[in-house]
Amino acid sequence: MKKVKIGIVGCGSTMLYMYGPILKYLNNVDFEAAMDIDENRLRLAQERYGAKKIYTDYDKMLKDRYIEAVIIATPVFLHKEHVIKAAEAGKNILCEKPLARTIGECDEMIKACKKNKVTLMTAFMKRFNRNFKAAKKVIEDGKLGDIVQVRAQWDLPAPQMDNLHWRYALPAWGGVYLDHGAHVIDLCRWWAGEIDTVSAEI
């Protein structure tokens, strides 16, 4: 079986507690490289999860001809820059959600990937969760009747996690709602269909 050589960009909590632990169970992936501006996180990625190479410079990592695909796990305000650069370097991309802060940023990223003929996927992994898949089947089988409302509660103990501070920074443009609310919105679209209109209160 051919193994895909991947590079992970951003070695914060998403890499350390989500992507990193599952890499050892994948037979079709080689953890070729990790990139972060924090050298301590890079050492963890290498020592704990076996990254073959580490980089503190994103542009240098993208020049690594062995890397075929990148996982972008950086703060949302860096996604557009990181996706476009990866596309221009000919790397396939799995980008953490939300894909970007605005529709305009998303459009630019998609355009760059189409132009460079690379795959772009958003990390909406909840669609592969067996519980959420079971909920979709119940809906599709008509066991709930017409869906008129979905009430969602999403808990995140972020204030106790000091490496998540970027979610509250102004450049993120939406805090935890934009970051984790993306999952809820995606699930609702998957279960009940596309959104026609939007209204909001705060």
N, C-alpha and C positions, 0 to 999 in steps of 0.2 A: 504494500500500500504506500502510495506517495504521500509524504508528509508536507503539509503547508508550513512554511517558515514564517512565523509571525513576530512582529514587534509591538510592544505595548507602550503607548505614550501616556504618561501620567501614572505614577506609582503610589497614589494615595489609597484611601480606604477601598475604593472600587477594585483596584488591582490586588491589594494585599488580602482582602477578605472575600472577594468574589471570583475574579478571574484566576488569580494565582493558585488557590487551592484546587481548582478543577483541572488545571493543565496536566497534572500527573496522571489523570484518568483518561486523557485523550490520546488515542493511538495514531491519529492522523495530523497531529500538530507538533511542531518543534518550536520551543520558546527561544527564538534566535536572539532577541534583543529587548532591552527595556530602556526607556528614556524618561528622565525627570530632572528638574533643576536642583532637587534635593538629593545630595549624595548619600545620605543615610537611608533614604527610601530605596535608592538604587542598590545599595549593598544588601538590603533585606530581600529585594526581588531576586538578586543573584544567589544569596546564601540559602534562602528559604525555598525558592521556586525554580532555581536553576537557569536563570537567564544567561545565555552564553556570552553576551556582550552587553555592556552598559554605556549609555551616552547621556551627557548633560546638554548636548546641542541637538535639537530636532533635525535641523538641516543635514547634519552629518549622518544621523541615523538613516534618513531617507536616501542617502547616497549608498547605503549598504546594499549591494546588488543581490545578496542572498535573501533579503526580506521580501516576501511576496505580498503580504497583507499586514495591515496595522489595525490595532484596536485603540481607539482614541478615548481615553478616560480622563480627560482634562476638564477644568471648569467650562461651563457652557459658553462663556464669552470668548473662549479660545477655539471653539469648535470650527467656526467658519475658516479661520486661518489654517488650522491643522488639517482639515479635510481637503481644502483646495491644494495645499502643498503636497499632500500625499497623492492626490489625484494626478497632479502634474509630474510626480515622480513615478507614476505608473503602478502604484500600490492599491490593491483592493482594500476596502475600508469597512470596519464595523465601528460605528460611532455611538457613544453613550447617549442616552436620552437626557433632556430634550435635544433634538438634532441641532437646534439653534434657538436664538431669542425671538426671531421674527420670521414671517413668511418670506420676506425679501432675502434674508440670509440663507434660508433653506434653498430658495430658488437658485442663488449663486452657487451653492455647494453642489446641487444636483446638476446644474449646467456644466460645471467643471468636470464632474465625474463622467457625464455623457460624452463630453468633448474628448476626454482622455481614455474612454472605453474601459473604465474600471467599475467594479461593483461597489455600491454604497448601501449599507444596511443600518437601520437604527436598532439599538439594543432593547427592543420591546420583548424581553424574554418571558414576561407574564403570559403571553399567548401560548407558551409551551408548557406551562404549569398544569398538571393534570386536574387540579381543582377548578381552575378557570376554564379548562377545556370541557370539563363535566358540566359547568354552568352553561356554557355555550350550547351543548347538546340538549340540555333541558329546555332552553329557549327555542332552539330550532325544531324540537319535537312538539312544540306547542303546549307543553305541560303548564306553562305559566300564563298562557293567554297573551293578550297584547301588553307589551312593555310600555308603561306610561310614566314611570319614574325609576331612577336608580339613585339610591342614597349610599354614599361612600364615606368610610372613615379610614384614614390612613395615618398610622402613628409612626413617628420618627423621633427617637431620643437624641436629636442632633446637638442640642446645647452641651451635652456631656462629651461630645466627640470633637476635640479641638482641631482635628484636621478637616472639618467640614465648614470652616468659617467662610469660605468663599460663597457659599449659598446665600449668605446674608449680606454680601457686598453689593453695592449699587450697580456695578457692571453686569451682575447676573440678571437684573431687570425682572425679578419675579420670585426670588427666594425659594423656599421649600415647595411652594405651590407649583411654580414652574418646573422645578426639578423632579419632584415625586408625583405631583398632580398629573404629569404627562402620562404616567402609567394608568391612572384612573380613567382619563379621557380616552386613551387608546383602547382600554378594555370595553368601555361603553360603546365606542364606535364599532368594535369587533362584534360585540353582542347584539347591538340594537340598530346598527346602520349609521350612515354618515350624518353629520350635523347640518341642519338647515339654517337655524338661527341661534344666536347667542345673546343672553342677557346676564348681568352680574350685579351683585351688591357687595359692599364692603363696609 
